[in-house]
Amino acid sequence: MLKLTFHGAAREVTGSMHLIEADGKLIALDCGMFQGRREESTRKNVSFPFDAKKLHAVVLSHAHIDHCGRLPLLAQKGFEGRIHSTAATRDLCGLLLRDAAHIQEEDTKYLNRKREQRGESPVMPLFNTDDALAALSLFQSVSMSQTFWVTRRLKARFIPTGHMLGAAMVLLEYERGDGQNTSLLFRVMWGGSICRSLLIPRRFQCDYLICESTYGGRRHPPTDDLKGQLEKIINDTVKRGGKIIIPAFSIGRTQLIVYFLHQLIVEGRIPTLPIYVDSPLAVNATEVFRLHPDEYDSEARRFQKKNGDLLGTDIATYIRDVEESKAIHRRRRPAVIISASGMCEAGRILHHLKNNIRSHKNTVLIVGFQAAHTLGRRIVEKSPEVRIFGKMYKVKAAVETLNGLSAHADSEELSRLYRPIASGCKQAFLVHGEPDQMTAMLHDMKAAGFRDVQMPSPGQSLDLNGG
């Protein structure tokens, strides 16, 4: 028997997690954190729809928080199985999960001080550092393209996607016992970073496909156009004497922006101005990127060979210390400030927004998807006022968006990827997207020859005819 159940990122964008039942064992594909409205996110994140102690294994596609962020909670609740991932994903999770635990602990301390003042009982963090360390001890890394066994009859291998360092599709194959296999290709998160990807061969086939749809109905501009837009935004803001504030995910997006800025400086298209990467997690993640140059694509490798460290130690200042971070606020000259979190929901970016969003000289540059109900989404939608640390601030800074820097494939890239699979695929499932994007992609996939394309609901289960 091979059974698939959808739980996270079904008809929504975050919280990726799907369950496979094979050989009587339960396997999770990703274990991500929900992001959005605080109360709703807490409700969704606090528990699992299964007994963690009975979970056999996790197969992890990559290290973004909405794909791996609940692994510490899984360990807290008694999970002791293996977490299969690539080596780079393991290294990045070593940073990300401990950072997530620290944020949980600090946020809870702050909240409990407020609750104590109101005479309310304290609350506990979703998970703590010990839980994160417990989860990290369960990782078992696997090389790209190497076959590994998840259960007695279920095998898997990782296929590089370029989505971020260490990111991979997962090809699962179940030996049914009748001389035939049932195959499932999971999580096509594709492109948008400095990392190599592997195009699916024309003759490649799978019985079932789980595919992202974040930008299933949109097109990104070409990279050269994006760099041209970035060039103009930087130069226009410098002429106004302002700063460019860039909320960016610490892992993947930050490194890509620094790389693009480095290219523009080398090409003489923007001035050599101060660039601050103000996020301890981003600083540490950049060190992990440097440990895995084999993951870079050919263009990035050529640039590094010719110009030195593509992640810009000679052009960017990487900041861990809080006092150094505060010192940036006192600067009055133009600068680029890249800080986390990417959706402006926590972290040092809130301080940079608070200090700069009220000046027309400055620019807030949004470089990725912003989930509904986040501060980042409100900024993108150009709300005249936004709430930061409980106080309302007028938005006078220019707001610019470079959605093409997203690490998610657009409709054309997705089409190029899934068309070779269409004729032999029994069913395709669209996840990790908003309804309008899923609907647009569903129509495109049916036009491409897919027989059955579904937008599964949370909790929906299917028998994959595994025997």
N, C-alpha and C positions, 0 to 999 in steps of 0.2 A: 504493500500500500504506500502511495505517495500522495500526501495531502498538503495543500497550501492554504494558509489563512492569513488575511491581511489585517494588520493592527495599526501601524503608524504610517503616516504620509499617504493614507488612503483618502482621497478627495480633499487633501490638504497638502501643505508644502513642507512641513517640518515633522520631526518625530519618527523618522524612518524605522520600521520594524515589521518584518513578516515572518511567519512561522512555517517551517516545513516539518511534517511528520513522516519519518521513514524508518522502517524496521522497528516500529514501536518506540522510537526515540524522537524527541522534540529538539529542533534546531532553529535558532533565531538567525535571520538574515538582517544584520544591523541591530542596534539597540540605541536609538537616538533620542534626544531630548526635544520635547515640544517647546516652541518659542511663540510668544504672542502675549495676549492679555495675561497679567500675573495670576489672577485667580483661576482662569481656565487652564493655564499651563501647569500650575501646581496640582490641580485636580487630575490632569492627564498624566503627569510625571510621577506621581507618588506611589503608584502601584502597577502591577503587571496582570494581564488576563490569564496567567498561568502560575503554577508553583515554581518559583525560581530554583528550588532544590531539585526539581525533576527535569530541568532543562539540560540536555546533553552537551550542546556546544553552541558557540556563536561563530558565524562567518561574517567578517567585517569588511565592508567594501572600501572605506577610507576614514580619515580622522577628523572630519567636520563634526561639530558638537551635535548637530541634529541627526547624526548617524551613529555616534559612539557615546554620547553624553550620559546615558543612563547605565553604562556598564558598572560604575561603582555601586549604584543602587542594587543592581543584580547580584553583585558579590555580597552586599550587606544582607540581602534576603536569603543567602545560602547557596548561591550558584558556585559550583566547584569544577565545572567542566573546562574545556579548552576554548580559547578565543583565537581563532585562526585569522591571520592578517599577513600583509607583506611586511618586510623589515622596516621600511620607511614609515608605514602606518603605525607600527608598534612604537617606533621612536617618537613620533609626533604625539601619539596618545599618552606617552610617558610625561609629556609636558602638559597637554591639554586637560587630562583628567585631574591631575593634581591642582592645576589652576582653577578648574571648575569647582573642586572641593573647597579651595580657599575662598572663592567668591561666595559659595553657599554658607560657609562658616561666618564670614564677615557680614554678609547681608543679614544673617540670623541674629548676630550680636546687635546690630543696629536696630532691627525690628523689635527685639526683646527689650531694649532700653525704652522704646516708645510704648510697648505693651505694659511694662512695669509702671510707667508714669500714669497709665490709664487704669491700673489695678487689674490687668489681664494676666493670665498665666502664660509662661514662656512657650515658645514653639521650638521644634528641633529642625536642623538643616535637613534637606533631602538626603544628603550623604556627606561624609567628612573625609579628611585626608587618609585615614586608616582604610576606609572603604575603597578609595581610589588605588591605594597601594595593593590592596587585596586583589582588585581587578587586574592590575598590571602584572601581578605574579602569575596570572592564568594565560597570558599571551604566548602563543606559539607561532613564530614567523615562518612564512613559506615564500620561496622565491617565485617571481613572476613566471607563469607558464608551467610551473611544476605541479604535477597531479598529487593530491593528497586525499586520504580517505576520511570522511566525516563519520560514517557508520559502516557497517559491514558491506553494504551494497551501494552506498551513496558516496561518490567521489566528486572532487571539485578541483578547479584551477583558476588562478587569477590571470586576467588579461588586462594589460595597461591601457588606461583611458586618457591620460593627460589632464584629467580634472583637477588634480593637485598631486603633490608628492606622494607616491605610494598608492594612489587611487587605482582601483581595478574593478572591472566587471567580474562577475563570478559565474562561471559555467559549471552547473551541477549536472551530473549524469547518474541515473539510477538503474542498476542492473536488475531487470524484472524477473529473471529466472527462466524466461522463454527464449533466450538467445537475443533479445532485443533490449535496448536502453531507452529510457525516457529522459530527455534533456530539458533543462530550464536555464535560460540566460537571465541573470539578475542584475538590475540596477545599471542601466546605461547612463552614467554621468560622464559627460564627454567634453574634452577640450577646455580651452580658456586658461592655460597656465604655461609655465616654461618647461613643462614635462612632456616626455614623449608619449605618444599614443599608438595603438596598433589598429589599423583599419580592419574591419571584418572582411575576410576573404569572400569572393563572390560565391564560392561553393559551400560556404559555411551554412549550416542549418541547425535549428533547434525546435523542439516541439512547443515550448512555451517561452514567452518573453515578458519580463517585468521591466518596464521602461519609464524613465522620468519624463515629465511633460512640462517642466517649469516654464520654458519658452517655446512650447509646442506650436504656438500660433504667431510667433514673432521672428523677425529677422534682425541679426546684429549687423552693424556696419563692419566693413573690412578693418583689419588691424591697423593698416596704414591710415585710414580715416580716423580711427580712434586716437592714434598718436597725434594726428593733426589737430583734433579737437582738444586733446590734453595740452598740446603746445599753445593753442590760442587761449585756453582758460588760464594757464600759468602766466603767459605774457600780459594778458589783460589785467589780471589781478596785481601783478608786479607794477604795472603802470599806475594803478590806483594807490599803490603803496600798501597793499593789503597782504593778508596771509591766506593760504589755501589750506582749509581744514578737510582732511579726508578720513571719514570713518571707514575702517577696513578690517576685515577678519584678519586675525594675527597670522593665520596659517594659510598660505596660498595667495590671497589677494594682496597682502602687503608686499610680498616678495615680487609679485608681478608688476606692481606700480613702481617700486624702486628700480626694477629692470628697465621699464619704459622710460622713466626719468633719466636714468643713466644713459640710455641710447640717445635721448633728445639733447642731453648736455654734450655728449661726444660729437654729435652731428652739428652742434652749434645753434640749435633751434630754440633753446631756452637759456637764460643766464645761469651761471653757477651760483645758485642761491642756497642758503641753509636748508637741509632736508632732515627733519627729525622723525625718527621712528620711535614713538613714545608708547611702548607696550613691552613689559618684561617678557610676556609670552611670545610676542613677535620677534624679539631679540633672540630668545632661545630657539625659536623655530627656525630662524635664519641660520643658526649654527647647524641645525639638523639638515637643512637644505645643502649646506656646504659638505656634509658628510656623504651625500648621495648624488654626486655629479653625474653618475651613470644614468640617473633618471631624467637628465635634461634632454631637451630635443636638440636637433642638429644645429639650428640657428643659435640657440643659447650657448652651445658648446663653442661655436665659431666666435661669437662675441667675446666670451670669456678668454679664449686663447689670444685674441688680439688686444683686448682692453683691460685684462685683469679681472678681478672679482666682479662678476656681473651684478652682485647684490650690494655693491657700492660702499665698501668700507672707506673708500677715499672720497666719496661724495655725500655720504649720509652719516648722521650721528645717531647711534643706537642707544636708547636711554632705558635703564632699569630703575635708577634711584628716584625716589619721590621728589626730593629737593631739586634735582635737575629738571624734572618734569615741571615743577612749579616755576622754575626760572624762565621757561619758555613764555609764560604769560606776561613777563615783563619786557619781552622783546617788542620793539615797535617797527622794526624793519620787515620787509617781505620775507616769507619763509613758507615752506611746505611742512605741514604737520600731519603725519599719518598715525592714527591711534585707534585702539579697539574700545568698544565692540563694533562690529560691522553694521549692526542694526540700531546702534546708539541706545542700547538698553542698559548698559552698565559700563564700568571701567573709566579710564582716564579721558576718553573722548567726551564724556559729559562735561568735564571741567573745561576742555578746549571750546566746546560749543557755547557753554555759559559765558565764557570770556570774549567770544568773538562773533557770536551770531547777531549782535545788535549793531554792528558797524557795516555801512555800505561798502567800505573798502575791501572787505573780506569776501571770500567765496567758500561755501560749503559744497564740496564735490562728492556726490554719491556715486559709488563705483560698483554697486551690486544690488541684487534683489532685496527689497525691504518687505518683510512679512506684514500682513495686516495688523493694525493696532500697535505697531511699534513706533517709537519716536522717529526712527529713520523714515518710515512711511509718511508720517505727518509732515516731515521736512520736505520730502519728495513732492508731496501734494501741495506744497507751498502754503501751509497754514500761516496766517498772519502772526499767530502767537503759538508758542510751544511751552510745555511744562518741563522744567529741568530741576531736579532736586526739590520738587514741590512748589516751585515758584514759576510764574509765567514770564516769558521773555519774548519781546517783539522780534520777528525775523526780518532784519534789514539787510543782512548779508545776501549776496547773490547765491542762488541755489542752482547748481548744474548737475546733470546726470550723465554718466557714461555706462549705460547698461551693457554695452558691447564688451566691457571688461569682465562680464560675468563668466564664472567658470562652468556655467551650464550651456550646453549646446543650444543653438537656435533651431528653428523649424527646418531650415535647409540642411544643416549638419545632421540633425536627427534623421531626416529623410534619407540622406546618403548612407547613413548607418543601418537603418532598418530595412531598406528596400531589398537587399540580398536575402533577407530572412523570410520575406513575405510568403512566398509560394509554399514553403514547407512548414510554416508555423500554424499549429492548431488553434492556439489562443494567445492573444497579447493583452497585457494588463497595464493600464496607465496609472501611474502614481506620482507623488511628489509634484503636484501642480494645482493651480486654481482652476475652477470649473471651466472658465472660458478657454483657457489654454488646452486643457484636456479635450474639450469638445472639438476644437479646431484640429488637433492632432489626430483624434479618432477618425474624422472624415478623411484626412490625408492618408492615413494608414489603410483605410478600406479602399481608397482609390488606388493605392499601391499594390493591392492584391491580398491583403490580410482578410481571412475568412471571418474571424471573430475577434473583435476588439472591445474590451470592457473597461469601465471605470469602477473598480470594486469599492464597496463601502467597508468601513471598519467592522471587523468581525466576520466578514464574508469568507466562506470556506469553499474549496473546490477539490474534487478528486482528480488528480492528474493521471489517472489510469496507470499507476505504477505497478500494478500487479494485484 
